[in-house]
Amino acid sequence: MKTLYTEYENIGNAKLAFRQNGNGNILILLHGNSESKKIYARYQTHFFKTFHTIAIDSRGHGETVSEDSDYSIDQYSDDIIKFCACQRIEQAYVIGYSDGGNISLLLAKKAPNVFKRIVAISPNYLMSGMTDSSLRLFRLAVKVASFLNKVGILQKRAVMRLMLIFKDIGINDDELRNIKTNVCLLYAEKDMVKEDHIKHIAQLIPASRLIRIESCNHLSILNKKETIESISRYLNEAV
């Protein structure tokens, strides 16, 4: 596998770490909560080689450098818009997974002139869109992470990342109805996000596409063959 090297973009109050590869239309890759750009290694070196892929670490994740007292999806989306301005990116496609999918919904709202086509994998714009069992699991994870932070084993930012799960992302139904960007929503047969919630998002966003990926869960959907094929068909329609 080709080695991908980390670069940095200074957006003012943060240095966003990113890895890029390939030539062609720009495709920005946004990871999920407590993950990093590394989850997209095969997307960059194998699955989407005909695109110029850019995988970015959000604040508090991976190798991105920032000083923060809190994290929000709204802030993360502003960071991506600033990144594109600094990199002189005028148009891009986006694949966002989990929290990355949430970020991508805000990108569609805020900068439809830049982000022309978006793939949002398992997004939830409301905390209540998560399944009850998933929320119970994450509440336990927060308690454990908070304890480990107090005894010096984990950093505070690990707790701050998990707390994102218990916040609505900052977009309402009317704003979803007014999205002009082309959006494709993917979700897993056994997802952490309620199926009704994903269907509701699809109903709100005009002309959005909804695809359910069978025989997988929230953690395994990203690298399913059917996921890659669905994304590839969707993105290449516009190439």
Secondary structure, DSSP 8 states (H G I E B T S, - for coil): ------EEEE-SSEEEEEEEE-SSSEEEEE--TT--GGGGHHIIIIITTTSEEEEE--TTSTT-EE--S---HHHHHHHHHHHHHHTT---EEEEEETHHHHHHHHHHHH-TTTEEEEEEES--SSGGGB-HHHHHHHHHHHHHHHHHHHTTSS-HHHHHHHHGGGS--S--HHHHHT--SEEEEEEEEE-SB-HHHHHHHHHHSTT-EEEEEEEEETTTGGG-HHHHHHHHHHHHT--
